[in-house]
């Protein structure tokens, strides 16, 4: 399941408490710019699986820059029984482009 930049932006603007946004990029990428309150890099997800389990009743939205790493994160999490995971279509680059969001 994917979520479009427009749909995610709407949820952010409405301060939807039913979603959790996770940035799966490297720490240094997150520090440069981000929209997610949580940064769990792709390589560390297996070690931090319990953090995802605490959000089992929410929609977990994962993203990276282009969508490639977040698709991997989504597949891994689903294989671990966490099925409410959505991937941001086109990643953060697409989000910034589509919603005309300027991270600076």
Beta strands, then each sheet from edge to edge (+ up, - down):
strand 1: 2-3
strand 2: 19-23
strand 3: 38-39
strand 4: 59-63
strand 5: 85-88
sheet 1: 1+ 5+ 4+ 2+ 3+
end
